[in-house]
Amino acid sequence: MSAEPGKGALAFGAGDSIYVPAHGTNAEDVDYQLGGAHPGGFPPKAEIPLDDMLAVLEQFLRTNQRPTGVEWVAAY
């Protein structure tokens, strides 16, 4: 499955666990081009509206910690 326009994907790793947004919309794995070079797979529920993804990314860049602007659930 490919990324949909107007959406982004988030996943957060902590230890051996991967977390995704609780309100993620993709039911299957989704591929994104990472850095414009290589495809990267994201698990189900990782895809969210682009505005939400950018807000969470901005918070992560400011704090260097798992963002609190989204509710996280275990991906696996």
N, C-alpha and C positions, 0 to 999 in steps of 0.2 A: 504494500500500500504506500502511496506517495503522500507527501504533505499537501494539505489544502491551502489555498490562498487565504491570507488573513489570519493564519494560525501559526503558532510556534510550539515547540515541545520542551518540556522540562523533566529532568530526572535528577535526583540528589542522592549521592552515595554516602553512606555512613557505615563504616565497618564492612560487613559482608552483605548489607541490605541496600536495596535500591528503593527509593520512594518517588512517587509521582503525585500530581495534584488530584485531590479527591473529585474535582469537577471536570477531569479530563474527558475528552469526547471520543477518542479513537478506541474501537473495540479490538483491534488487532495491532501488531507491531507496525510502526511507521518509520520510513527512512527519510532522513534529512541530509543535505550536503553540508558537511562540517568544514567550515573555513573555505568553502568553495572547492575543496579538493576531493575528499573521500566521503562516501555515504556513511552515515552512522545510524544505527537502528535504535529506536526508542520503544519501550514496552507499551502495552495498552494503558490508556488513561493519561498518557504523557502530553497529549496535544490539547492546547487551550487557546483561547483568543489571543492574538498577537499583543494587544494592549496589556492584557494580564501578564503575559510572559515577560514583556519589557519592564513592567513595574517590579516583578519579582527579581529579574536580573539586576536591575538598578539597586535594589535593596541588598542583594548578595555582594555586589561590587563595593558598596559602602561599608558593609559590616564584616564580610568574609565569613559569614555564618549562614546556616540554613535559614532562608527567608521565612518570616512569619506572615507574609501577605497572602499566603495560600495554605489551605489545609492539606497536609501530606498523608498518603496512605502507602503501605508496603506494596510494591509492584509484584512481588512473588511470594 
